[in-house]
Each structure stands twice: as structure tokens, then as C-alpha cells.
Amino acid sequence: MSHRVLRRSTPLPSTGPGRRQADAPGTRVKAARCEMPAISRIRLGRASYTAGMSSPDGSGDRSIRASDAERTEIARRLTDAVGDGRLTLAEFTERVDAAYQSVTRGELDALVTDLPATASDRPVEPTDGTKRRWKLAIMGGSDYKGRWRVPRKSGYFALMGGSTIDLREATLPGPEIEIMLVSIMGGSDVIVPRGVRVVVDSTDIMGGNTIKVDEEAEMPNAPLIRIRSFSIMGGNDIRHPKRKKRFWSD
């Protein structure tokens, strides 16, 4: 009488009492192939480089020290941005100051990551002197501050009063603006960020202006604020923002 041997159609588990004979000691097991990550192969290549980090000539390496020409180019882009209204005067002065103090290309690039590479084609406003926009303050005044758009040419008339014209957070229509101040028995306060170029031309009769502007702090390529003043028994104050006092020492 013959006996039939039944064979299992499913493999036995690799562990436990019923493990396969192929796993027994002395049996050769084919090792699995391990693929090296692509980024590791790039790093191990002698003449290759990691994409986005650097190139053989160093043109994409953000750790390369910046040149004076590169700092000037970044300052020019920041000037275009403030003329487009993308940056306020305060933001401009802060970034330009950081640009001229930058050491590496990476520090420069960080200042313009949120700005376009080229200036936008903004419409050119008329430059005719008759297009000046006037504001009147008679026995009173107004405060112009915060983020507001300054006309290319504006005028402020004060009679026994005056206004506060704060340009720190203002946006400009171009790299140069002109402000006319006419004061009779009164005057206005003009606050300009430190580092912006300021030129004052005044005519005073029984009065005068108080100008406290640090010319040594003016930055190259900074926007130009041209102020023309005419005062009779009055005057205007043109100054930088007051520095915050510190009540403790480092």
C-alpha cells in the first residue's frame, strides 16, 4: 500500500518552530540590494555639487563674500522698490543700512527675497509745477502719518496753525519728492527717516526753521526729499524721529 506525501503550498514562517530549511545554519542567503540615496551620490561625486547650493565656479554659493558692486546693485533694487511703493521709507533705510553692512551674498539676497528682480513699469506722474496738491491748516492742523501715499509734489499752507507730516511709513511715487511749506504765524513738523537725503531751501521773514538732520547718515541711492519753505513770523521743524530712550544697560 503506497502513501501520498502532502506538500504545503504556502511557505512556512521565517521564525518559530516551523521556520524554513533555507534559513538553517550553513544555508547561503542572498542579501538584499541597498540603493544609495541620490543626494548621497551627488555629494560623493568629486566634481559634482548639490543642486541649489553652489556651482564649480562659486556663482551660486551664498557663503561667498559680497563685493561693493553687489551691495550697490542691491541698494539700487531697494531704491526701485521704494519708488514703486513696495517699501516704506523706514523699511528702505533699514534694508539699505543692512545691505552696506552685509558680508556674504546670502545676507544680501535675504534683503530682496520679497521683491521683484526688475522694477515695474509704473505710470509716470506729471512733473508740471501746477500739479502740486495743497493742504490747508488755518488755526489748526492735521496729522499725516502711518502708511500713506505722498504726492510727487505737495504743499502745506499753515495760518496760525500747522500740520505734522510724518514720512517714516510713507510710500513714494518715485525716487524724489518735493514738499512746499508756507507758514504765517505758524508752522509744520516734518519727520524724515534717518538715512534719507534731505535738501531744504527756505525764505524766512521774522521767523525761521529748525532743521535737525544728520547729513552724515545719508545713504547712497537713497530717495531725495526736497523741501521748499516760506515763513512769515513762523517756521517749521524738520527732523529725524526721536530715538527711544533705554532705561537699562547691557
C-alpha positions as CSV (number, residue, x, y, z in Angstrom):
1,M,0.0,0.0,0.0
2,S,1.5,3.3,-1.1
3,H,1.3,6.6,0.9
4,R,1.0,10.0,-0.7
5,V,3.1,12.8,0.8
6,L,1.2,16.1,1.1
7,R,3.2,19.3,0.3
8,R,2.3,22.7,1.7
9,S,1.6,25.2,-0.9
10,T,2.3,28.2,1.4
11,P,5.7,29.0,2.8
12,L,6.4,28.4,6.5
13,P,7.1,31.4,8.7
14,S,10.7,32.5,8.9
15,T,10.7,32.4,12.7
16,G,9.4,29.9,15.2
17,P,9.3,26.2,15.3
18,G,8.2,25.8,11.7
19,R,10.8,28.0,10.0
20,R,12.0,27.2,6.5
21,Q,15.0,25.0,6.0
22,A,16.6,27.7,3.8
23,D,17.2,29.7,7.0
24,A,19.0,26.9,8.7
25,P,22.7,27.4,9.6
26,G,25.0,26.8,6.7
27,T,22.5,27.9,4.1
28,R,23.5,30.8,1.8
29,V,21.0,33.6,1.8
30,K,21.1,36.2,-1.0
31,A,21.5,39.7,0.5
32,A,19.1,42.4,-0.5
33,R,20.5,45.2,-2.6
34,C,20.6,48.6,-0.9
35,E,20.2,51.7,-3.1
36,M,22.2,54.8,-2.2
37,P,20.1,57.9,-2.0
38,A,20.5,60.3,-4.9
39,I,21.6,63.2,-2.7
40,S,24.4,61.0,-1.3
41,R,25.7,60.1,-4.7
42,I,25.8,63.8,-5.6
43,R,27.8,64.6,-2.5
44,L,30.2,61.8,-3.1
45,G,30.9,62.8,-6.6
46,R,34.3,64.5,-6.8
47,A,33.4,67.0,-9.5
48,S,29.7,67.3,-8.7
49,Y,27.8,69.6,-6.3
50,T,24.5,69.7,-4.6
51,A,21.8,71.5,-6.7
52,G,20.9,75.0,-5.4
53,M,23.9,75.2,-3.1
54,S,27.0,76.0,-5.1
55,S,28.5,75.6,-8.6
56,P,32.1,74.8,-9.6
57,D,32.8,78.5,-10.1
58,G,31.1,79.5,-6.8
59,S,28.4,81.6,-8.5
60,G,25.6,80.0,-6.5
61,D,27.4,79.8,-3.2
62,R,25.6,82.1,-0.7
63,S,28.7,81.9,1.6
64,I,30.9,83.8,-0.8
65,R,31.8,87.3,0.4
66,A,29.9,90.1,-1.3
67,S,31.6,92.8,-3.3
68,D,31.0,96.5,-3.3
69,A,29.3,96.3,-6.7
70,E,26.9,93.7,-5.5
71,R,26.0,95.8,-2.5
72,T,25.4,98.8,-4.8
73,E,23.1,96.6,-7.0
74,I,21.0,95.6,-4.0
75,A,20.7,99.2,-2.9
76,R,19.5,100.1,-6.4
77,R,16.8,97.4,-6.3
78,L,15.7,98.7,-2.9
79,T,15.5,102.3,-4.4
80,D,13.3,101.0,-7.2
81,A,11.1,99.2,-4.6
82,V,10.5,102.3,-2.6
83,G,9.7,104.2,-5.8
84,D,7.1,101.5,-6.7
85,G,5.5,101.8,-3.2
86,R,6.6,98.3,-2.2
87,L,8.7,99.6,0.7
88,T,8.2,102.5,3.1
89,L,11.0,105.0,3.8
90,A,11.6,103.4,7.1
91,E,11.8,99.9,5.6
92,F,14.1,101.2,2.9
93,T,16.6,102.8,5.2
94,E,16.7,99.7,7.4
95,R,17.4,97.4,4.5
96,V,19.9,99.7,2.8
97,D,21.8,100.0,6.0
98,A,21.9,96.2,6.3
99,A,23.0,95.9,2.7
100,Y,26.1,98.0,3.1
101,Q,26.9,96.1,6.3
102,S,26.4,92.6,4.7
103,V,29.4,90.3,4.4
104,T,28.1,87.4,2.3
105,R,25.9,87.1,-0.8
106,G,23.4,85.2,1.3
107,E,22.9,88.2,3.6
108,L,22.3,90.4,0.5
109,D,19.9,88.0,-1.1
110,A,17.8,87.9,2.1
111,L,17.1,91.6,1.8
112,V,15.3,91.3,-1.6
113,T,13.6,87.9,-1.5
114,D,10.2,89.5,-1.3
115,L,10.9,92.0,-4.2
116,P,10.8,91.5,-7.9
117,A,14.1,91.2,-9.8
118,T,13.2,94.3,-12.0
119,A,11.3,97.5,-11.4
120,S,7.7,97.5,-12.5
121,D,6.5,99.8,-15.3
122,R,4.7,102.3,-13.2
123,P,2.9,105.2,-14.8
124,V,4.8,108.5,-14.9
125,E,3.1,111.3,-13.0
126,P,3.1,114.8,-14.5
127,T,6.0,116.9,-13.3
128,D,4.4,120.2,-14.1
129,G,4.7,122.6,-11.1
130,T,1.0,123.5,-11.4
131,K,0.0,120.0,-10.4
132,R,1.0,120.5,-6.8
133,R,-1.5,119.2,-4.3
134,W,-2.2,121.6,-1.4
135,K,-3.3,121.0,2.2
136,L,-4.6,123.9,4.3
137,A,-4.3,124.4,8.1
138,I,-6.0,127.5,9.5
139,M,-5.9,127.9,13.2
140,G,-5.4,124.2,13.4
141,G,-3.8,121.3,11.6
142,S,-3.8,117.7,10.6
143,D,-1.5,114.7,11.1
144,Y,-0.3,112.8,8.1
145,K,1.3,109.6,9.3
146,G,1.2,105.9,9.0
147,R,1.3,104.2,5.6
148,W,0.2,106.9,3.2
149,R,1.0,107.8,-0.4
150,V,2.9,111.0,-0.7
151,P,2.3,113.0,-3.9
152,R,5.3,113.8,-6.1
153,K,4.7,117.5,-5.4
154,S,2.7,118.6,-2.4
155,G,2.2,121.9,-0.5
156,Y,1.1,122.7,3.1
157,F,-0.2,126.1,4.0
158,A,-0.4,127.0,7.7
159,L,-2.0,130.1,9.1
160,M,-1.8,130.3,12.9
161,G,-1.6,126.6,12.9
162,G,0.3,123.7,11.4
163,S,0.4,120.0,10.5
164,T,2.6,117.0,11.3
165,I,4.0,115.4,8.1
166,D,5.5,112.0,9.2
167,L,7.3,110.3,6.3
168,R,8.6,107.3,8.2
169,E,5.9,104.8,6.9
170,A,5.0,106.8,3.8
171,T,5.4,105.4,0.3
172,L,6.7,107.5,-2.5
173,P,5.7,107.8,-6.2
174,G,9.4,107.9,-7.3
175,P,12.9,108.4,-6.1
176,E,12.4,112.2,-5.5
177,I,9.5,114.2,-4.0
178,E,9.1,118.0,-3.4
179,I,7.3,119.5,-0.4
180,M,6.4,123.2,-0.2
181,L,5.8,124.7,3.2
182,V,4.1,128.1,3.6
183,S,3.7,129.3,7.2
184,I,2.2,132.5,8.5
185,M,2.4,132.8,12.3
186,G,2.6,129.1,12.5
187,G,4.5,126.1,11.2
188,S,4.6,122.4,10.4
189,D,6.6,119.5,11.6
190,V,8.3,117.2,9.0
191,I,9.7,113.9,10.2
192,V,12.0,112.1,7.9
193,P,13.7,108.7,8.5
194,R,17.4,108.7,9.2
195,G,19.5,108.0,6.1
196,V,17.1,109.6,3.5
197,R,18.6,112.6,1.6
198,V,17.0,115.9,2.6
199,V,17.6,119.3,0.8
200,V,16.0,122.4,2.4
201,D,15.6,125.7,0.6
202,S,13.9,128.4,2.7
203,T,13.0,132.1,2.8
204,D,12.1,133.4,6.2
205,I,10.8,136.8,7.4
206,M,10.7,137.4,11.1
207,G,10.9,133.7,11.6
208,G,12.9,130.6,10.7
209,N,13.1,126.8,10.5
210,T,14.6,124.3,12.9
211,I,16.5,121.7,10.9
212,K,17.9,118.7,12.7
213,V,19.0,116.3,10.0
214,D,22.1,114.1,10.2
215,E,23.7,114.5,6.8
216,E,26.5,112.0,7.7
217,A,23.8,109.3,8.0
218,E,22.5,109.8,4.4
219,M,22.9,106.7,2.3
220,P,23.9,106.5,-1.3
221,N,21.0,105.9,-3.7
222,A,18.5,107.0,-1.0
223,P,15.3,108.8,-2.1
224,L,15.6,112.6,-2.1
225,I,13.1,114.8,-0.2
226,R,13.3,118.4,-1.4
227,I,11.7,120.9,1.0
228,R,11.0,124.5,0.0
229,S,9.9,126.7,2.8
230,F,8.5,130.3,3.1
231,S,7.7,131.6,6.5
232,I,6.4,134.9,8.0
233,M,6.6,135.2,11.7
234,G,6.7,131.5,11.9
235,G,8.7,128.5,11.0
236,N,8.9,124.7,10.6
237,D,10.7,121.8,12.3
238,I,12.4,119.3,10.0
239,R,14.0,116.5,12.0
240,H,14.6,112.8,12.4
241,P,12.4,110.6,14.7
242,K,13.4,110.8,18.3
243,R,15.5,107.9,19.5
244,K,13.9,105.7,22.1
245,K,15.5,106.0,25.5
246,R,16.9,103.0,27.2
247,F,16.4,102.6,30.9
248,W,18.8,99.8,31.3
249,S,22.3,98.9,30.2
250,D,23.6,95.7,28.6
